[in-house]
Amino acid sequence: MLGPVLDTFKTNVRMTLIVIVLAFIFCTPLWFAYQETKSPVARLIFLAALAFFALLITERLTARAYLHDNGVSYSSILSHKEILWVEVERLYYGAHQVSAHVIPLGTFYLLKLFDQNGQHLSLGDRVGRIAQLAEKIAQYTYEPLLQKATHNFNRDEELDFGLVRLSRSAGLKVKRWSSYTTIPWSELAAYKLDAGNFYLWRVGQEHTNGIPTERIPNAWVLLGLLNTVSNQESRD
């Protein structure tokens, strides 16, 4: 149904090592507590923690994402899911540089897909090369999602891109804090998708705060739709 496998994305080694380190940090004092007290309760707590981390590590070691002609699938010892490209409704993607006490820990990713049936596939840092996988998924889903968004936009429906909403008649609505700010099309000066953030500038505005892409489903589609609208206005 999904077609042949085009690429395989194996477990995220860095995140698996982090889980192993956390398992050692949590389980070691529990082991010594049991050895010192010989308490059945302490033994039960240690075994429960050990079983939890063993299952978590095994799940991560067996995690695989597969890119197919017609969709994407994910499998591990605990689950198997697959989503067709034509059924993808929303794609969330984000990347963050994380550090602890000035020590860089690397880039952590968020990648979630939701289909038309309400099924979701959350990959995040379970597999490696997640940025490449997100780019591939965006390429496969871009055209059908853009066509659908353009069709609804031309019917003057309000399109929901999370913190950004837009319609042909009202322009854009950007959520800042607890309320939406409206930007009429005539006041939209520029926009950009860059480094995990979506930027929107009003006429006369020099600086703006980026909106994290993990808060904007189908950020690539939003960019394409804005390009389409801008091209139409320039021709008019």
ABEGO torsion letter per residue (X at the ends): XAEBBABBBBBBAAAAAAAAAAAAAAAAAAAAAAAAAGBAAAAAAAAAAAAAAAAAAAAAAABBBBBBAAEBBBBBAABBBBBBAAABABBBBBBBBBBBGGBBAEBBBBBBBBBAAGBBBBAEAABBGAAAAAAAAAAAAAAAAAAAAAAAAAAGBBBBAEABBBBAAAEBBBBBEABBBBBBAAABABBBBBGGBBBBBBBGBABBBBBBAAABBGAAAAAAAAAAAAAAAAAX
